Amino acid sequence: MLVKKVFLLSLLLGIASTTANANAAELPPFGYPAFDTVNIHANSNNKDYELYIQLPQSYPDTKTTYPLIIVNDSRFGFPITNGAMALMGGNVVKEAIVVGISYAKGEDRTISRTRDYTPTYSPDEPNGHSSAARKASGHAKEYVEFLADQVIPLLQKTYRVDGSNKIFVGHSFGGLLGSYILVNRPDLFDHYIIGSPSLWYDDKVIFKMEEAYAKNHKTLKAHAMIYVDDNDGSVNDRKMADDVLAFEKILRSRNYSGLKLKVEVIKGEGHHSVFPGLLSKGLMAAIPLKK
């Protein structure tokens, strides 16, 4: 009799364990959702990168196309954007394909991001990263060619991407990169979520680039959302916010055809705390869920 009770108890525990494992497989208590990783060699700068591709939950069950969100500084940008979309996608914004781009493989991240995200060579930049990083600066043009000629075409070929709904997300030096694309190749993306951009870089060279663009263009077709914190201690308190407001004033003065511009100084945030909030604001502005 005792043997039968022990056997029955073992059987019940085995069933419970199997059920728990099955439930855990369906919905783990924590952890990162599965995503695709694609290795890619950039022809424009001869560097190797990884693309991290998170498909929306509904992707396998549909034949529709989805907005494409490309995030730089993927060390923090990719997981934060994925987390935001897991909560917001299908509820307050459209579901979207989220793609993070790694720093160049085998390189220090500060060297990689300084080279790839800055538009001009500025080896003595006082607010840059290390001396080695500053000496690598000024190759945003090649990096943007990589995005335009390889990354976006690959994603459009491989996944169901809505080609009219491409979103750039960048913060700090990534925001500088977004500003550079905006005033040089604005048609590369449809929406720009630009966070606390380093417009101070190289004596505010982005302002000069915008002026050069304005001399030959009356149209700047893009939806640009520029957000900045109001208490950035790393560059003399409100300096970054003041630069953003000056940039806004210039952009509005041009009366560019096709430009939809939103600029906001987010109160009570610093440079290293503002990204999650501005990302949420930007996504709701870029891809709101149609009721």
Legacy VTK file of the C-alpha trace (Angstrom):
# vtk DataFile Version 3.0
C-alpha trace
ASCII
DATASET POLYDATA
POINTS 291 float
0.000 0.000 0.000
2.831 2.330 0.898
4.541 1.553 -2.401
1.355 2.443 -4.304
1.059 5.785 -2.430
4.684 6.642 -3.167
4.223 5.744 -6.830
1.038 7.826 -7.073
2.713 10.795 -5.416
5.696 10.519 -7.759
3.350 10.374 -10.741
1.465 13.464 -9.621
4.709 15.356 -9.000
5.941 14.314 -12.425
2.758 15.605 -14.059
2.987 18.859 -12.098
6.616 19.262 -13.102
5.822 18.608 -16.765
2.953 21.117 -16.668
5.133 23.734 -14.988
7.862 23.223 -17.602
5.323 23.525 -20.403
3.917 26.728 -18.934
7.425 28.082 -18.431
8.197 27.397 -22.080
5.108 29.329 -23.131
5.637 32.300 -20.836
8.925 32.475 -18.925
8.816 34.577 -15.742
11.619 36.754 -17.075
14.226 36.795 -19.795
14.727 38.220 -23.257
12.446 37.259 -26.156
14.101 35.369 -28.996
15.520 37.576 -31.742
17.463 37.009 -34.943
21.147 37.898 -35.146
22.619 38.624 -38.569
26.325 39.227 -39.217
27.003 41.858 -41.832
30.157 43.348 -43.323
29.998 47.053 -44.142
31.480 47.698 -47.554
31.769 51.440 -46.945
34.102 51.256 -43.948
35.309 47.630 -44.019
33.945 46.905 -40.532
31.825 44.007 -39.271
28.593 44.459 -37.355
25.694 42.453 -35.997
22.034 43.222 -36.563
19.643 42.230 -33.785
16.157 41.754 -35.206
13.062 41.455 -33.028
9.891 40.588 -34.912
6.504 41.579 -33.492
4.460 38.926 -31.749
1.845 38.793 -34.492
4.408 38.451 -37.304
4.126 34.644 -37.835
0.329 34.818 -38.094
0.040 37.668 -40.595
1.032 38.625 -44.111
1.040 42.340 -43.432
3.973 44.726 -43.507
5.298 46.386 -40.362
7.031 49.668 -39.511
10.796 49.332 -39.183
12.559 50.804 -36.148
16.356 51.048 -36.429
18.129 51.718 -33.139
21.754 52.686 -32.661
23.727 52.313 -29.430
22.125 48.885 -29.246
23.848 48.121 -25.934
21.032 50.062 -24.259
18.840 51.175 -27.157
17.793 47.730 -28.378
16.578 46.250 -25.061
14.828 49.471 -24.024
13.090 49.785 -27.383
12.118 46.119 -27.327
10.703 46.457 -23.836
8.731 49.534 -24.809
7.330 47.845 -27.905
6.420 44.681 -25.958
4.196 46.856 -23.770
3.048 49.460 -26.298
2.878 47.511 -29.569
-0.690 46.737 -30.544
-1.975 48.764 -27.580
-1.001 52.394 -28.137
1.314 52.117 -31.166
1.509 49.858 -34.179
3.509 46.694 -33.826
6.896 47.074 -35.502
10.099 45.281 -36.410
12.863 46.472 -34.082
16.461 46.303 -35.307
19.494 47.133 -33.210
22.888 47.680 -34.830
25.922 46.639 -32.831
29.127 48.576 -32.477
31.821 47.350 -34.849
32.849 43.855 -33.829
36.123 43.612 -31.943
36.304 47.345 -31.234
35.933 49.434 -28.120
32.417 50.873 -28.192
33.621 54.449 -27.680
35.864 54.211 -30.728
33.158 52.572 -32.839
30.405 55.054 -31.958
32.693 58.087 -32.263
33.848 57.018 -35.727
30.391 56.012 -36.968
28.150 58.642 -35.389
30.188 61.833 -35.837
30.087 63.756 -39.127
33.508 65.429 -39.093
37.035 64.754 -37.924
37.557 66.515 -34.594
40.553 64.969 -32.795
40.723 67.675 -30.127
37.012 67.683 -29.281
36.906 68.614 -25.556
33.650 66.790 -24.838
34.368 63.609 -26.763
35.416 60.184 -25.559
39.069 59.141 -25.222
41.914 60.475 -27.321
41.876 57.263 -29.369
38.144 57.658 -29.992
38.476 61.302 -31.022
41.226 60.389 -33.481
38.829 57.913 -35.115
36.049 60.502 -35.514
34.302 61.815 -38.580
33.027 58.846 -40.573
29.258 59.158 -40.292
29.043 59.442 -44.082
30.387 55.917 -44.560
28.182 54.577 -41.779
25.070 56.139 -43.324
26.030 54.594 -46.667
26.147 51.261 -44.864
22.618 51.848 -43.558
21.288 53.005 -46.907
23.008 50.543 -49.235
23.132 47.386 -47.126
21.169 47.358 -43.866
17.821 48.711 -45.018
17.797 46.780 -48.354
18.660 43.550 -46.511
15.861 44.061 -44.017
13.364 44.931 -46.746
14.345 41.836 -48.703
14.241 39.465 -45.739
11.307 40.747 -43.695
7.915 42.304 -44.374
8.917 45.932 -43.912
6.598 48.859 -44.599
8.916 50.891 -46.803
7.015 54.096 -46.076
7.308 53.758 -42.302
10.989 53.596 -41.385
11.989 55.049 -38.020
15.435 56.115 -36.832
16.140 56.175 -33.083
19.310 57.731 -31.696
20.411 59.392 -28.459
23.406 61.612 -27.618
26.027 60.858 -30.311
23.259 58.708 -31.850
21.082 61.837 -31.845
23.916 63.717 -33.556
23.918 60.990 -36.201
20.153 61.327 -36.625
20.517 65.095 -37.030
23.237 64.531 -39.615
21.009 62.197 -41.638
18.093 64.627 -41.303
19.977 67.510 -42.951
21.907 65.442 -45.495
19.751 62.453 -46.492
16.337 63.128 -44.947
14.532 60.672 -47.219
16.445 57.728 -45.735
13.912 57.528 -42.880
10.314 58.675 -42.553
10.452 59.403 -38.818
13.363 60.552 -36.676
13.307 60.101 -32.891
16.311 62.170 -31.840
17.249 62.278 -28.168
19.517 64.879 -26.544
21.650 65.237 -29.675
25.258 66.329 -29.282
24.775 69.412 -31.447
27.782 70.993 -29.729
30.073 68.629 -31.617
32.889 70.247 -33.636
31.800 73.827 -32.996
28.160 73.000 -33.889
29.013 71.680 -37.332
25.451 70.367 -37.786
24.206 73.960 -37.970
26.621 74.592 -40.838
25.485 71.417 -42.599
21.855 72.465 -42.289
22.731 75.869 -43.744
24.418 74.165 -46.705
21.371 71.942 -47.218
19.030 74.952 -47.123
20.925 76.711 -49.916
19.948 73.985 -52.377
16.705 72.586 -50.986
13.257 73.936 -50.240
11.916 70.500 -49.273
12.841 68.389 -46.271
10.338 65.565 -46.200
10.551 63.970 -42.766
8.793 63.725 -39.424
11.409 64.804 -36.893
10.868 64.539 -33.155
13.713 66.057 -31.146
13.679 65.662 -27.380
16.239 66.917 -24.883
16.665 66.887 -21.122
16.755 70.187 -19.252
19.443 69.357 -16.701
22.443 67.882 -18.433
25.336 68.190 -16.040
27.890 66.831 -18.525
27.782 69.882 -20.779
27.080 72.870 -18.565
23.507 72.358 -17.467
21.053 73.527 -20.154
23.578 73.905 -22.966
22.266 70.931 -24.937
18.674 72.104 -24.511
19.630 75.592 -25.692
21.318 74.111 -28.767
18.223 72.063 -29.583
15.953 75.099 -29.260
18.290 77.102 -31.515
18.241 74.245 -34.049
14.444 74.200 -33.919
14.271 77.941 -34.560
16.460 77.605 -37.646
14.541 74.647 -39.041
11.214 76.424 -38.611
12.571 79.603 -40.210
13.324 77.695 -43.436
9.679 76.775 -44.003
10.775 73.490 -45.518
8.042 71.775 -47.495
7.278 68.349 -46.042
8.937 68.841 -42.659
6.837 67.906 -39.660
8.765 68.993 -36.582
8.173 68.418 -32.891
10.660 69.633 -30.281
10.321 69.225 -26.528
12.506 69.945 -23.531
11.679 67.223 -21.017
11.702 68.677 -17.528
13.360 67.009 -14.578
15.506 64.608 -16.609
19.247 64.315 -17.158
21.246 63.041 -20.087
21.369 59.485 -18.785
17.746 59.247 -17.643
15.781 60.844 -20.454
15.951 58.142 -23.141
13.106 55.810 -22.049
10.631 58.686 -21.731
11.533 60.366 -25.013
11.419 57.012 -26.790
7.848 56.448 -25.603
6.824 59.950 -26.699
8.505 59.507 -30.068
6.939 56.131 -30.801
3.452 57.433 -29.986
4.024 60.352 -32.345
5.562 58.246 -35.124
3.361 55.145 -35.246
0.174 55.756 -33.245
-2.326 52.927 -33.204
-5.271 53.835 -35.404
-8.565 53.380 -33.589
LINES 1 292
291 0 1 2 3 4 5 6 7 8 9 10 11 12 13 14 15 16 17 18 19 20 21 22 23 24 25 26 27 28 29 30 31 32 33 34 35 36 37 38 39 40 41 42 43 44 45 46 47 48 49 50 51 52 53 54 55 56 57 58 59 60 61 62 63 64 65 66 67 68 69 70 71 72 73 74 75 76 77 78 79 80 81 82 83 84 85 86 87 88 89 90 91 92 93 94 95 96 97 98 99 100 101 102 103 104 105 106 107 108 109 110 111 112 113 114 115 116 117 118 119 120 121 122 123 124 125 126 127 128 129 130 131 132 133 134 135 136 137 138 139 140 141 142 143 144 145 146 147 148 149 150 151 152 153 154 155 156 157 158 159 160 161 162 163 164 165 166 167 168 169 170 171 172 173 174 175 176 177 178 179 180 181 182 183 184 185 186 187 188 189 190 191 192 193 194 195 196 197 198 199 200 201 202 203 204 205 206 207 208 209 210 211 212 213 214 215 216 217 218 219 220 221 222 223 224 225 226 227 228 229 230 231 232 233 234 235 236 237 238 239 240 241 242 243 244 245 246 247 248 249 250 251 252 253 254 255 256 257 258 259 260 261 262 263 264 265 266 267 268 269 270 271 272 273 274 275 276 277 278 279 280 281 282 283 284 285 286 287 288 289 290
